[in-house]
Amino acid sequence: MKLVKEEEIRPKNIFDEYLRLTEQDTKTYFSSVETTNCLCPACSSKGEFAFLKQGFSYEVCDQCETLFVNPRPIVEAFNRYYTESPSSKFWASTFYKETAEARREKLWKPKANLIKNILDKHGKGYAIIDIGGGYGIFAEEMRKLIIDDIIIIEPGPNLAEVCRNKKFTVIQKFLEEVSVEDLPSKNKAFVSFELFEHLHDPSLFLQKLEQLMVSGDLFIFTTLSGTGVDIQSLWENSKSVSPPHHLNFFNPKSVKMLLERNGFALESVTTPGKLDIDIMLNSQQYIKDRFWKTFLKFSSEAERNIWQEFISKSGFSSHMMVVARKN
């Protein structure tokens, strides 16, 4: 495994500026809004307080180890944030523009090939429905590999326009607003990448998705695993723990519970991440564990590659890929 460098896909100066804007926006959009209490989004158990970050309280479920925000602001506050805030506009314009080609090579091309292999194993011609298609780079890479329909669901006005300019069919709605009539009648493979951790109510999202599917349709998604080694080691100092964006950190165990509760069968869950060790290396000043402090200080790149491959294969990367189907 070739170790990916965090700097290659998240240049530090750009990412830090995004986090700075986010911290300001968090105060603007969430400091005085109504909040609601919730149980673990995976198994409905009660969570235990873990830490406070930028005004958001994170808890850990003692049954399934899901890390989640509780209480959480009402959904209307998030909708305003994602459509109006300066940090969201910065992400949609500057961040995507500056990192688009690096992410295409390092992330989206490999991911497109991986998705195509999954679909080929199922032997059907699927229409691909990309939920939260962003800048449309994944859809562009898929278009090179298949001739089937590719439709993008993207509620953000700036990103939706980018995708239209790339000649994709765009449904400019949140998934909760999409109807069966908006979609093709053929077999469908819904995909979403780095979206699930943002969801205000993951079960509601899955229930809506299930209503748009027929038996055998697929849902393939990536999300952050809260039991990934970099998140566990850095905890509240992890840049991945980024309120108000990241509300839910499932893991290979708890995501199965969530899917089965909402009418899906889990086909596979893997953690094919390549960044964990480099993320830890870049934030090693926050790591308290003696082994990891020593390892990061003295290890060679070759040794770090070995550990990254082990972390990914053993299910303890924070990058998680899930393949599920409607029963």
C-alpha positions in Angstrom: 0.0 0.0 0.0 1.3 3.4 -1.0 0.8 5.8 1.9 -1.3 8.9 1.0 -0.2 12.2 2.4 -2.9 14.3 4.0 -1.3 17.4 2.5 -1.9 16.1 -1.0 -5.7 16.2 -0.6 -6.1 18.7 2.2 -3.5 21.4 1.9 -2.9 22.7 5.4 -3.3 26.4 4.7 -6.6 25.9 2.8 -8.0 23.4 5.3 -7.0 25.5 8.3 -8.8 28.5 6.7 -11.9 26.4 6.2 -11.8 25.3 9.9 -11.3 29.0 11.0 -14.4 30.0 9.0 -16.3 27.1 10.4 -15.6 28.1 13.9 -17.0 31.6 13.2 -20.0 30.1 11.5 -20.7 27.8 14.3 -21.3 30.8 16.6 -23.4 32.6 14.0 -25.7 29.7 13.1 -25.9 27.5 16.2 -25.1 29.5 19.4 -28.7 30.4 20.2 -30.9 27.8 18.4 -33.2 25.2 19.9 -31.6 21.8 20.6 -33.1 18.3 21.0 -31.8 15.4 22.9 -31.2 12.1 21.2 -30.1 8.5 22.0 -27.3 6.6 20.1 -28.3 6.8 16.4 -27.1 3.2 15.9 -28.7 1.2 18.7 -30.8 3.8 20.7 -28.8 3.3 23.9 -27.9 6.2 26.1 -24.5 7.8 25.5 -21.9 8.9 28.0 -20.3 12.4 27.8 -17.0 12.3 25.9 -15.9 15.9 25.3 -17.1 19.4 24.3 -15.9 20.9 21.0 -16.9 24.4 19.7 -20.1 24.3 21.8 -21.1 20.8 20.6 -21.3 18.0 23.1 -20.1 14.5 22.0 -21.1 11.3 23.6 -20.0 7.7 23.3 -22.5 4.8 23.3 -21.3 2.2 25.8 -23.1 -0.6 23.9 -21.7 -0.1 20.3 -19.0 2.6 20.7 -20.7 5.1 18.3 -19.5 8.6 18.9 -22.3 11.2 18.3 -23.4 14.8 19.1 -26.1 15.1 21.8 -28.0 17.3 22.2 -28.0 18.6 18.6 -29.5 21.8 17.1 -32.7 21.5 15.2 -32.4 20.5 11.5 -33.5 23.9 10.2 -30.3 25.4 11.6 -28.2 22.9 9.7 -30.1 23.6 6.5 -29.4 27.3 6.8 -25.8 26.6 7.6 -25.2 24.4 4.5 -27.0 26.8 2.1 -25.9 30.2 3.4 -22.7 30.1 5.5 -19.3 31.5 4.4 -17.5 28.3 5.3 -19.9 26.2 3.1 -19.3 28.6 0.2 -15.5 28.4 0.8 -15.7 24.6 0.7 -17.8 24.6 -2.5 -15.6 27.1 -4.3 -12.0 27.6 -3.0 -11.4 24.2 -1.3 -12.9 22.1 -4.1 -11.3 24.2 -6.8 -7.8 24.1 -5.3 -7.8 20.3 -4.5 -10.0 19.0 -7.3 -7.3 17.4 -9.5 -5.3 16.0 -6.5 -8.4 14.4 -5.1 -9.4 13.1 -8.5 -6.1 11.1 -8.8 -5.7 10.1 -5.2 -9.3 9.5 -4.2 -11.9 9.5 -6.9 -10.3 7.4 -9.6 -9.6 4.5 -7.3 -13.1 4.9 -5.8 -14.7 4.8 -9.2 -12.9 1.6 -10.1 -13.9 0.1 -6.8 -17.5 1.0 -7.3 -17.5 -0.4 -10.8 -16.0 -3.7 -9.5 -18.8 -3.9 -6.9 -21.5 -3.3 -9.5 -19.9 -5.8 -12.0 -20.2 -8.5 -9.3 -23.9 -7.9 -9.1 -24.3 -8.3 -12.9 -27.0 -5.6 -13.5 -27.0 -2.4 -15.3 -27.6 0.1 -12.5 -28.5 3.7 -12.7 -26.0 5.4 -10.4 -27.6 8.0 -8.0 -24.9 10.1 -6.4 -26.3 11.6 -3.2 -24.4 14.8 -2.4 -22.4 14.7 -5.6 -20.4 17.8 -4.7 -18.1 19.0 -7.5 -19.0 16.0 -9.7 -15.6 14.5 -9.9 -16.7 11.0 -8.9 -19.5 11.2 -11.5 -16.9 12.3 -14.1 -14.7 9.3 -13.3 -17.7 6.9 -13.4 -18.8 8.3 -16.7 -15.5 7.1 -18.1 -16.1 3.6 -16.9 -19.8 2.9 -17.6 -22.5 3.9 -20.0 -25.4 3.7 -17.6 -27.3 6.7 -16.2 -25.6 8.9 -13.6 -27.8 11.3 -11.7 -26.5 13.7 -9.0 -28.6 14.7 -6.0 -27.1 18.0 -4.7 -29.0 20.5 -2.6 -26.2 23.1 -2.5 -26.9 25.8 -5.2 -23.2 26.4 -6.0 -22.2 22.8 -6.3 -25.4 21.9 -8.2 -24.5 24.5 -10.9 -21.0 23.1 -11.2 -22.5 19.7 -11.9 -25.0 21.0 -14.4 -22.1 22.7 -16.2 -20.5 19.2 -16.5 -23.6 18.0 -18.3 -25.0 15.8 -15.5 -28.6 15.5 -14.6 -28.9 17.2 -11.3 -31.8 17.0 -8.7 -31.3 20.1 -6.6 -32.9 18.8 -3.4 -32.1 17.3 -0.1 -32.7 13.5 -0.3 -35.7 13.9 2.0 -37.4 16.0 -0.7 -36.7 13.6 -3.6 -39.7 11.6 -5.0 -39.8 8.3 -6.9 -40.9 10.2 -10.0 -37.5 12.1 -9.9 -35.6 8.9 -10.5 -35.3 6.3 -13.4 -37.4 3.1 -13.1 -34.4 0.7 -13.7 -32.3 -0.9 -11.0 -30.5 1.7 -9.0 -27.2 1.9 -7.0 -27.3 4.9 -4.6 -23.9 6.1 -3.6 -22.8 8.7 -1.1 -19.3 9.7 0.0 -18.4 11.4 3.3 -22.1 12.4 3.8 -23.3 10.0 6.4 -21.4 11.6 9.3 -23.2 14.9 8.5 -26.8 13.5 8.8 -29.0 15.1 11.4 -31.1 11.9 11.6 -29.4 8.9 9.9 -32.5 6.6 10.5 -34.8 9.1 8.8 -32.4 9.4 5.9 -32.3 5.6 5.5 -36.1 5.3 5.8 -36.5 7.9 3.0 -33.8 6.2 0.9 -35.5 2.8 1.4 -38.8 4.3 0.1 -37.0 5.3 -3.2 -35.6 1.8 -3.7 -36.9 -1.5 -4.9 -35.8 -4.9 -3.6 -32.2 -5.6 -4.6 -31.2 -1.9 -5.2 -27.8 -1.0 -3.6 -26.6 1.6 -1.2 -22.8 2.1 -1.2 -21.4 4.7 1.0 -18.3 5.9 2.8 -18.2 7.5 6.2 -16.0 8.1 9.2 -15.5 5.3 11.7 -15.2 6.5 15.3 -13.1 3.4 16.2 -10.5 4.4 13.6 -7.0 4.7 15.0 -6.5 8.3 14.2 -9.8 9.4 15.8 -9.3 7.2 18.8 -5.7 8.6 19.3 -6.5 12.2 18.7 -10.1 12.3 20.1 -11.3 15.8 20.6 -8.1 17.1 18.9 -9.0 15.2 15.7 -9.7 17.6 12.8 -12.2 14.9 11.6 -14.3 15.6 14.7 -15.5 18.8 13.1 -18.7 20.3 14.3 -21.2 21.3 13.0 -20.4 19.0 10.1 -19.7 15.7 11.7 -22.4 14.6 14.0 -22.2 10.8 13.8 -19.2 8.5 13.9 -20.4 4.9 13.4 -18.1 1.9 13.2 -18.1 -1.5 11.5 -20.2 -3.0 14.3 -22.7 -0.2 14.8 -23.4 0.6 11.2 -24.6 -3.0 10.7 -27.1 -2.4 13.6 -28.3 0.9 12.0 -28.8 -0.6 8.5 -30.7 -3.7 9.7 -33.0 -1.6 11.8 -34.0 0.3 8.7 -34.7 -2.4 6.2 -31.2 -3.0 4.7 -29.1 -6.1 4.5 -25.3 -5.5 5.0 -23.3 -7.0 2.2 -19.8 -5.8 3.3 -18.1 -3.3 5.5 -14.4 -2.5 5.0 -12.0 0.2 6.1 -9.8 0.9 3.1 -8.3 4.1 4.5 -4.8 5.3 3.6 -4.5 8.5 5.7 -4.7 7.4 9.3 -1.0 7.3 10.0 -0.2 10.5 8.1 -3.0 12.3 10.0 -1.5 11.1 13.3 2.0 12.1 12.2 0.7 15.7 11.4 -1.0 16.0 14.8 1.4 14.0 17.0 1.7 16.8 19.5 -1.9 15.8 20.7 -1.2 12.1 21.0 -0.7 10.8 24.6 -0.3 7.1 24.0 3.4 6.2 24.6 3.5 3.6 21.8 2.1 5.9 19.1 4.3 8.8 20.3 7.4 6.7 20.0 6.3 5.0 16.7 5.6 8.4 15.0 8.9 9.8 16.2 11.2 7.0 15.0 9.4 5.1 12.3 10.5 5.2 8.6 8.1 5.8 5.8 8.3 2.1 4.9 7.3 1.1 8.5 4.5 3.6 8.4 3.2 2.0 5.2 3.2 -1.4 6.8 1.2 -0.2 9.8 -1.3 1.7 7.5 -1.9 -1.5 5.5 -2.5 -3.4 8.7 -4.9 -0.8 10.1 -6.9 -0.8 7.0 -7.2 -4.6 6.7 -8.0 -5.1 10.3 -11.0 -2.8 10.3 -9.5 0.0 12.3 -9.1 2.8 9.8 -11.3 5.8 10.2 -12.3 5.6 6.5 -15.2 3.1 6.2 -16.9 1.8 3.1 -20.3 0.0 3.4 -22.2 -1.9 0.8 -25.9 -2.6 1.6 -29.0 -3.6 -0.3 -32.7 -3.2 0.2 -34.3 -6.5 1.3 
